[in-house]
Amino acid sequence: MAILGIGTDIVEVSRIEKLLHEKRKEFLARVFTPTEIEYCRSKARPEIHFAARFAAKEAFMKAIGTGWAKGVGFNQIGVCNTEDGKPVLEIDGEAKAVLDGFGPSFLWLSMSHTREYATATVVIEASERET
């Protein structure tokens, strides 16, 4: 299958931690879905998990080629986990409209983190149309 888009991002965990302390309510509401907030808050070091999800959102925006333009917002891009813990993207709103413009596709997401950094890569792969 063809690769339609690829994006990667790296985030300093301390940057996200600072935003969580200084602008908690507005930052959380503007950037994360309720599911993401609940998931990250359940972790011993929530800032690491928020940073990884932030990196995933940035990587997705790079993969679709819009950045923050064309009405694509952070909270239209959600990261959730399958039953076996695999992170997957849930896309909504204008972000979904842009993604749908690529035609049938599959999203690959990889996230990783240390205490200092979180990184994510998103690949948009063309998929066959369902018949």
Backbone bond lengths (Angstrom), bond angles and torsions (degrees), N, CA, C in turn:
res aa  C-N    CA-C-N  psi(-1)  N-CA   C-N-CA  omega(-1)  CA-C   N-CA-C  phi
1 M - - - 1.453 - - 1.531 110.44 -
2 A 1.294 115.80 155.38 1.464 121.46 -178.44 1.526 111.37 -85.50
3 I 1.316 114.77 147.15 1.459 121.04 174.15 1.529 107.30 -88.25
4 L 1.321 116.25 123.25 1.461 121.63 -178.32 1.524 112.41 -95.72
5 G 1.310 116.61 -24.98 1.457 120.80 -179.72 1.512 110.54 -167.78
6 I 1.326 115.13 151.11 1.462 120.40 176.25 1.519 108.24 -145.04
7 G 1.313 115.84 140.67 1.458 120.90 178.22 1.513 109.99 -146.35
8 T 1.305 115.46 147.17 1.462 120.24 176.70 1.518 108.96 -140.60
9 D 1.327 116.02 152.80 1.454 120.34 -179.98 1.519 109.20 -151.07
10 I 1.318 115.24 149.96 1.460 121.77 174.42 1.523 107.77 -129.91
11 V 1.325 115.98 139.03 1.461 122.13 -175.02 1.524 108.89 -129.93
12 E 1.329 116.04 137.35 1.461 119.58 171.43 1.526 108.16 -77.03
13 V 1.307 116.62 124.80 1.464 121.12 -179.50 1.530 110.03 -59.07
14 S 1.324 117.88 -36.52 1.471 120.99 -179.22 1.528 111.64 -62.13
15 R 1.316 117.79 -32.14 1.474 121.46 178.03 1.524 110.56 -65.23
16 I 1.330 116.42 -43.93 1.464 120.67 178.91 1.523 109.83 -69.47
17 E 1.317 116.99 -40.12 1.467 121.16 178.43 1.528 110.46 -59.30
18 K 1.326 116.89 -41.85 1.467 121.54 178.59 1.531 110.64 -63.04
19 L 1.331 117.28 -44.94 1.466 120.84 178.25 1.527 111.28 -62.96
20 L 1.318 116.58 -37.52 1.466 120.15 178.53 1.523 111.33 -64.61
21 H 1.322 117.55 -34.27 1.466 120.82 179.95 1.526 112.14 -80.65
22 E 1.324 117.56 -38.75 1.461 121.26 -174.04 1.522 113.79 -86.27
23 K 1.316 117.89 -37.31 1.467 121.40 -173.12 1.518 110.52 -133.69
24 R 1.299 117.45 40.70 1.461 123.35 -169.97 1.526 114.20 -47.12
25 K 1.332 117.53 -61.26 1.473 120.29 -173.60 1.519 112.28 -61.02
26 E 1.320 117.06 -51.85 1.469 119.39 -176.52 1.526 111.38 -68.17
27 F 1.327 117.46 -37.86 1.462 120.88 178.99 1.523 110.44 -64.45
28 L 1.314 117.64 -48.51 1.464 121.07 179.86 1.522 111.17 -60.61
29 A 1.336 117.25 -46.71 1.467 121.35 -177.01 1.528 111.95 -66.02
30 R 1.318 116.94 -35.32 1.466 120.81 -176.75 1.527 112.56 -78.88
31 V 1.328 116.75 -28.46 1.462 119.76 -169.58 1.525 114.05 -109.10
32 F 1.327 118.26 -36.95 1.461 120.49 -169.41 1.525 113.02 -115.45
33 T 1.330 115.03 151.15 1.465 121.08 175.46 1.527 108.65 -81.71
34 P 1.331 117.37 159.62 1.473 119.56 176.95 1.533 112.76 -56.04
35 T 1.319 117.39 -37.46 1.468 121.05 178.70 1.528 110.97 -63.66
36 E 1.324 116.53 -42.15 1.468 120.28 178.71 1.524 111.24 -65.20
37 I 1.317 116.41 -42.38 1.467 120.73 179.98 1.525 110.20 -61.21
38 E 1.317 116.39 -46.34 1.466 120.74 179.26 1.530 110.69 -60.85
39 Y 1.327 116.67 -45.76 1.468 121.27 -179.44 1.531 110.87 -61.01
40 C 1.313 116.77 -51.27 1.466 120.61 -176.08 1.524 111.81 -64.79
41 R 1.317 116.87 -40.50 1.467 120.32 179.05 1.525 112.48 -64.78
42 S 1.320 117.77 -21.27 1.465 120.92 -179.66 1.532 112.14 -79.83
43 K 1.319 117.26 -5.76 1.463 122.07 -176.79 1.528 111.20 -95.23
44 A 1.333 116.00 154.47 1.468 121.35 179.92 1.532 111.87 -62.78
45 R 1.325 117.38 -36.15 1.470 122.40 177.73 1.531 108.85 -122.46
46 P 1.334 117.54 77.42 1.470 120.63 -175.15 1.523 113.88 -55.42
47 E 1.331 117.48 -34.82 1.464 120.30 -176.64 1.529 112.23 -59.76
48 I 1.329 117.41 -32.67 1.467 120.57 178.52 1.525 110.08 -65.96
49 H 1.310 116.39 -42.43 1.464 121.19 -177.33 1.532 111.29 -74.20
50 F 1.339 116.87 -36.39 1.465 119.44 173.03 1.531 109.76 -62.67
51 A 1.329 117.36 -41.18 1.470 121.07 -179.60 1.527 111.26 -63.52
52 A 1.321 117.35 -41.58 1.467 120.35 179.22 1.524 110.64 -64.00
53 R 1.319 116.96 -40.29 1.461 120.34 179.14 1.525 111.20 -69.79
54 F 1.320 116.96 -37.21 1.458 120.56 175.30 1.532 109.76 -60.95
55 A 1.317 116.88 -44.65 1.468 121.10 178.22 1.527 110.97 -61.50
56 A 1.331 117.38 -38.58 1.469 120.96 179.25 1.526 110.89 -64.09
57 K 1.321 117.07 -40.72 1.466 121.21 179.38 1.534 110.42 -64.47
58 E 1.341 115.82 -45.20 1.465 120.39 177.70 1.531 110.77 -62.05
59 A 1.330 116.54 -42.52 1.467 120.40 179.63 1.527 110.92 -62.75
60 F 1.337 116.97 -40.14 1.466 120.05 177.99 1.526 110.62 -63.15
61 M 1.342 117.10 -44.75 1.462 120.38 179.51 1.527 111.20 -60.24
62 K 1.312 116.69 -37.01 1.466 120.28 176.89 1.529 110.43 -68.89
63 A 1.322 116.77 -39.63 1.469 120.69 -179.07 1.526 111.80 -63.80
64 I 1.340 117.53 -37.27 1.471 119.23 179.16 1.523 111.85 -85.45
65 G 1.328 116.43 -9.01 1.456 120.75 173.67 1.512 115.82 81.12
66 T 1.333 118.03 17.94 1.461 119.35 -178.06 1.514 113.91 -106.41
67 G 1.332 117.77 -25.11 1.456 118.00 -166.35 1.515 106.74 59.54
68 W 1.328 116.32 -139.16 1.475 119.57 179.87 1.526 112.13 -88.65
69 A 1.304 118.51 5.97 1.465 121.97 -176.50 1.524 111.64 -78.82
70 K 1.300 115.42 175.15 1.463 124.25 175.47 1.528 113.06 59.90
71 G 1.321 117.20 28.44 1.458 120.68 176.12 1.511 115.48 76.80
72 V 1.324 117.26 9.32 1.465 120.57 179.27 1.527 108.40 -81.41
73 G 1.336 115.58 124.25 1.461 120.72 -179.41 1.515 111.75 -119.13
74 F 1.321 115.06 157.98 1.463 120.76 -178.29 1.522 113.19 -56.22
75 N 1.337 116.85 -42.70 1.472 118.17 -175.01 1.527 113.27 -77.84
76 Q 1.339 117.50 3.52 1.473 121.54 171.08 1.528 110.93 -88.95
77 I 1.322 115.35 -5.86 1.465 122.36 -178.38 1.518 106.82 -119.25
78 G 1.317 116.51 113.51 1.459 120.06 -178.75 1.514 111.64 -117.29
79 V 1.317 115.13 147.06 1.464 121.17 174.04 1.518 107.25 -112.32
80 C 1.314 115.85 124.42 1.461 120.50 173.66 1.521 107.13 -128.59
81 N 1.302 115.73 173.77 1.460 119.97 -177.83 1.515 110.35 -120.00
82 T 1.329 115.49 141.23 1.460 120.60 174.35 1.529 108.24 -72.08
83 E 1.322 116.14 174.02 1.464 120.17 -179.76 1.521 112.35 -57.87
84 D 1.332 116.72 -31.58 1.468 119.41 179.86 1.528 113.00 -90.42
85 G 1.341 116.76 9.36 1.457 121.70 174.23 1.511 116.48 92.22
86 K 1.323 117.59 -2.82 1.469 121.18 -179.39 1.529 109.71 -67.79
87 P 1.347 118.27 128.92 1.459 119.49 177.17 1.530 110.86 -76.33
88 V 1.318 115.78 137.12 1.462 121.81 177.08 1.526 108.88 -134.73
89 L 1.318 115.31 154.65 1.461 121.17 179.07 1.517 110.89 -93.40
90 E 1.320 115.69 138.56 1.465 122.92 170.17 1.518 106.44 -117.20
91 I 1.326 116.18 120.35 1.461 121.80 -173.04 1.521 109.25 -112.67
92 D 1.340 115.90 137.87 1.453 121.84 -175.27 1.533 109.45 -139.73
93 G 1.314 116.30 170.89 1.457 122.49 172.15 1.516 114.28 59.24
94 E 1.326 114.83 -142.04 1.467 121.44 -177.41 1.529 111.43 -64.43
95 A 1.325 116.93 -31.43 1.469 120.27 177.22 1.524 110.41 -61.50
96 K 1.330 116.88 -39.40 1.469 121.19 178.28 1.524 110.45 -67.70
97 A 1.329 116.87 -39.12 1.466 120.24 178.63 1.532 110.60 -61.49
98 V 1.332 116.64 -42.40 1.469 120.02 178.00 1.526 109.78 -65.22
99 L 1.334 117.25 -45.30 1.466 120.99 178.99 1.526 111.01 -60.86
100 D 1.329 117.44 -43.11 1.463 121.23 179.29 1.526 111.83 -60.63
101 G 1.339 116.69 -27.54 1.460 121.06 177.40 1.525 113.34 -64.34
102 F 1.309 117.37 -18.66 1.467 121.52 176.30 1.522 111.53 -76.61
103 G 1.335 117.28 -14.66 1.459 121.09 -173.24 1.518 109.27 91.37
104 P 1.324 116.91 -174.54 1.467 119.90 -179.08 1.531 110.74 -57.07
105 S 1.315 115.34 130.36 1.461 118.33 -176.51 1.520 111.45 -150.36
106 F 1.314 114.37 164.76 1.457 122.71 175.59 1.522 107.17 -125.20
107 L 1.324 116.63 137.29 1.460 121.25 179.48 1.522 110.74 -100.66
108 W 1.313 115.49 129.33 1.454 122.21 172.97 1.521 107.46 -106.43
109 L 1.325 116.85 134.43 1.462 121.73 179.23 1.519 109.30 -131.38
110 S 1.311 115.73 130.47 1.456 121.72 172.47 1.520 107.91 -128.39
111 M 1.332 116.35 129.98 1.462 121.77 178.41 1.525 108.63 -128.09
112 S 1.322 115.49 149.00 1.454 120.91 176.24 1.521 108.20 -152.18
113 H 1.326 116.31 157.89 1.462 118.83 178.92 1.519 111.60 -155.01
114 T 1.330 113.54 156.99 1.453 123.26 167.98 1.522 105.46 -121.44
115 R 1.303 117.79 -170.57 1.472 119.23 176.11 1.519 111.68 -68.08
116 E 1.333 116.87 -27.39 1.466 120.93 -175.46 1.525 114.99 -99.49
117 Y 1.332 117.27 -30.81 1.462 120.33 -173.11 1.521 111.75 -134.79
118 A 1.325 114.28 150.45 1.467 121.49 171.29 1.520 106.77 -128.04
119 T 1.313 115.89 142.23 1.458 120.40 -179.07 1.522 109.79 -136.46
120 A 1.317 115.10 154.40 1.467 120.32 177.14 1.520 108.98 -149.20
121 T 1.316 114.44 148.20 1.461 122.11 174.66 1.519 108.03 -130.82
122 V 1.321 115.79 135.47 1.464 122.41 177.13 1.524 108.19 -122.21
123 V 1.317 115.36 132.10 1.461 121.78 174.97 1.522 107.49 -121.40
124 I 1.330 115.93 130.65 1.462 121.42 174.00 1.521 106.44 -101.91
125 E 1.320 115.68 116.75 1.459 121.76 -177.94 1.525 109.27 -110.94
126 A 1.324 116.22 134.07 1.464 120.24 176.18 1.524 108.74 -64.52
127 S 1.314 115.76 140.78 1.469 119.55 175.44 1.518 108.38 -127.25
128 E 1.310 115.23 159.85 1.461 119.75 -179.61 1.523 109.79 -72.21
129 R 1.308 114.85 147.47 1.468 119.78 176.40 1.516 109.76 -67.75
130 E 1.314 114.35 142.41 1.466 118.67 176.05 1.516 108.46 -73.47
131 T 1.321 116.15 138.90 1.468 119.54 -179.99 1.497 111.00 -110.15
